[in-house]
Amino acid sequence: MLEHVVETQERILAKDHPYRLASEHELAGAYLHDGQTKKAVEMLEHVVETQEKILAKDHLDRLISENVLAGAYLTDGQTKKAVKMLEHVVETQERILAEDHPRRLTSEHELAGAYLHDGQTKKAVEKLEHVVAVKAEILAEDDSSRHLSQDLLQYCYERLEGVGAVMESGASALDAEA
């Protein structure tokens, strides 16, 4: 159904028409949900490239598309691209949205997850410590979003401890050989 809508809009609407871009964005989301990651990435790249030409860097529609594209990159194994895109989104949101804005907190949480996926656990911890602190001030103790960030932060701490233990055991083995 969405494919038909997009095909029709491609024939009758300009490439940068807001309705067409919105439909393409929705179709890309459907592709992601259906496991068609390559198609989703291709379509989202088109949407973002078009929005870059017609929307300001801090336009919320553009930031949302960039955020979704970053998620598609992660799903597709393109972690470096995802990190770069999410860093851009978060940097922009830090300028235009309040520290406790839900969209900003979500993007920061997603950036931390991308850092973790990329092996940058310390950066993930730094970002999550901030997110958890802000959520602790504004969300109820039993809020699922708050728990999600706390759990990911705990996982990062455990991962860092594991790396530290491995490094210590390696150093001990080297000392024993000397």
C-alpha positions as CSV (number, residue, x, y, z in Angstrom):
1,M,0.0,0.0,0.0
2,L,2.7,2.5,1.0
3,E,4.8,1.5,-2.0
4,H,1.9,2.3,-4.2
5,V,1.4,5.7,-2.5
6,V,5.1,6.5,-3.0
7,E,5.1,5.4,-6.6
8,T,2.1,7.6,-7.3
9,Q,3.7,10.6,-5.5
10,E,6.9,10.1,-7.5
11,R,4.9,10.7,-10.6
12,I,2.9,13.7,-9.5
13,L,4.9,15.5,-6.8
14,A,8.2,17.2,-6.8
15,K,11.1,15.3,-5.3
16,D,11.2,17.8,-2.4
17,H,7.5,17.9,-1.7
18,P,6.8,17.5,2.0
19,Y,4.0,14.9,1.5
20,R,6.3,12.8,-0.8
21,L,9.2,13.0,1.7
22,A,6.8,12.0,4.6
23,S,5.5,9.0,2.6
24,E,9.0,7.9,1.7
25,H,10.0,8.2,5.4
26,E,7.1,6.1,6.4
27,L,7.8,3.5,3.7
28,A,11.4,3.3,4.9
29,G,10.2,2.7,8.4
30,A,8.0,-0.1,7.1
31,Y,10.9,-1.6,5.3
32,L,12.9,-1.5,8.5
33,H,10.1,-3.2,10.4
34,D,9.9,-5.8,7.7
35,G,13.6,-6.5,7.9
36,Q,14.4,-5.0,4.5
37,T,17.2,-2.9,5.9
38,K,19.0,-2.2,2.6
39,K,15.8,-0.8,1.0
40,A,15.2,1.3,4.2
41,V,18.7,2.7,4.2
42,E,18.5,3.6,0.5
43,M,15.2,5.4,0.9
44,L,16.2,7.2,4.1
45,E,19.4,8.4,2.5
46,H,17.4,9.8,-0.3
47,V,15.0,11.5,2.2
48,V,17.9,13.0,4.3
49,E,19.8,14.1,1.2
50,T,16.7,15.9,0.0
51,Q,15.9,17.4,3.4
52,E,19.5,18.7,3.6
53,K,18.8,20.8,0.5
54,I,15.5,22.3,1.7
55,L,15.4,22.3,5.5
56,A,17.6,24.0,8.0
57,K,20.1,21.9,9.9
58,D,18.1,22.3,13.1
59,H,14.7,21.5,11.5
60,L,13.0,18.8,13.6
61,D,11.8,16.8,10.6
62,R,15.3,16.6,9.3
63,L,16.7,15.6,12.7
64,I,14.1,12.9,13.0
65,S,14.9,11.5,9.6
66,E,18.7,11.6,10.4
67,N,18.0,9.8,13.7
68,V,16.0,7.1,11.9
69,L,18.7,6.7,9.3
70,A,21.3,6.3,12.0
71,G,19.2,3.5,13.5
72,A,19.0,1.9,10.0
73,Y,22.8,2.2,9.7
74,L,23.2,0.4,13.0
75,T,20.8,-2.4,11.9
76,D,22.7,-2.7,8.7
77,G,26.1,-3.0,10.5
78,Q,27.3,0.5,9.4
79,T,28.2,1.5,13.0
80,K,30.6,4.3,12.1
81,K,28.1,6.0,9.9
82,A,25.5,5.6,12.7
83,V,27.7,7.1,15.3
84,K,28.6,10.1,13.1
85,M,25.0,10.8,12.2
86,L,23.8,10.5,15.9
87,E,26.6,12.8,17.0
88,H,25.4,15.4,14.6
89,V,21.8,14.9,15.7
90,V,22.7,15.2,19.4
91,E,25.0,18.2,18.9
92,T,22.2,20.0,17.1
93,Q,19.6,19.0,19.7
94,E,21.8,20.3,22.5
95,R,21.6,23.7,20.9
96,I,17.9,23.8,20.2
97,L,16.2,21.6,22.8
98,A,16.1,21.8,26.6
99,E,18.3,19.3,28.4
100,D,15.2,17.4,29.6
101,H,13.4,17.3,26.2
102,P,12.2,13.7,25.6
103,R,13.5,13.7,22.0
104,R,16.9,14.9,23.0
105,L,17.2,12.3,25.8
106,T,16.1,9.6,23.4
107,S,18.8,10.6,20.9
108,E,21.4,10.8,23.6
109,H,20.5,7.3,24.7
110,E,20.6,6.0,21.2
111,L,24.1,7.6,20.7
112,A,25.3,5.9,23.8
113,G,24.1,2.6,22.4
114,A,25.9,3.3,19.1
115,Y,29.1,4.1,21.0
116,L,28.7,0.8,22.9
117,H,28.1,-1.0,19.6
118,D,31.3,0.7,18.2
119,G,33.4,-0.4,21.2
120,Q,33.5,3.1,22.7
121,T,32.3,2.1,26.1
122,K,33.7,5.0,28.0
123,K,31.9,7.5,25.7
124,A,28.7,5.5,26.2
125,V,29.1,5.7,30.0
126,E,29.6,9.5,29.8
127,K,26.5,10.0,27.7
128,L,24.4,7.6,29.8
129,E,25.4,9.1,33.1
130,H,24.1,12.4,31.9
131,V,20.9,10.8,30.5
132,V,20.3,8.8,33.7
133,A,20.8,11.9,35.9
134,V,18.4,14.0,33.9
135,K,15.8,11.3,33.7
136,A,16.1,10.8,37.5
137,E,15.0,14.4,38.0
138,I,12.1,14.4,35.6
139,L,10.7,10.8,35.4
140,A,9.0,8.6,37.9
141,E,11.1,5.9,39.6
142,D,9.1,3.2,37.8
143,D,9.3,4.8,34.3
144,S,10.4,2.2,31.7
145,S,12.5,4.7,29.7
146,R,14.4,5.6,32.9
147,H,15.0,1.9,33.7
148,L,16.1,1.3,30.1
149,S,18.9,3.9,30.4
150,Q,19.8,2.7,33.9
151,D,20.1,-0.9,32.7
152,L,22.2,0.1,29.7
153,L,24.5,2.2,32.0
154,Q,24.9,-0.8,34.3
155,Y,25.7,-3.0,31.4
156,C,28.4,-0.5,30.3
157,Y,29.9,-0.4,33.8
158,E,30.0,-4.3,33.8
159,R,31.7,-4.2,30.4
160,L,34.3,-1.8,31.6
161,E,35.0,-3.9,34.7
162,G,35.4,-6.9,32.5
163,V,37.9,-5.2,30.3
164,G,39.8,-4.0,33.4
165,A,39.9,-7.5,34.8
166,V,41.2,-8.9,31.5
167,M,43.9,-6.3,31.3
168,E,44.9,-6.9,35.0
169,S,45.1,-10.7,34.4
170,G,47.2,-10.1,31.3
171,A,49.5,-7.8,33.2
172,S,49.8,-10.4,36.0
173,A,50.7,-13.0,33.5
174,L,53.4,-10.8,32.0
175,D,54.8,-10.1,35.4
176,A,55.0,-13.8,36.2
177,E,56.9,-14.4,33.0
178,A,59.5,-11.7,33.8
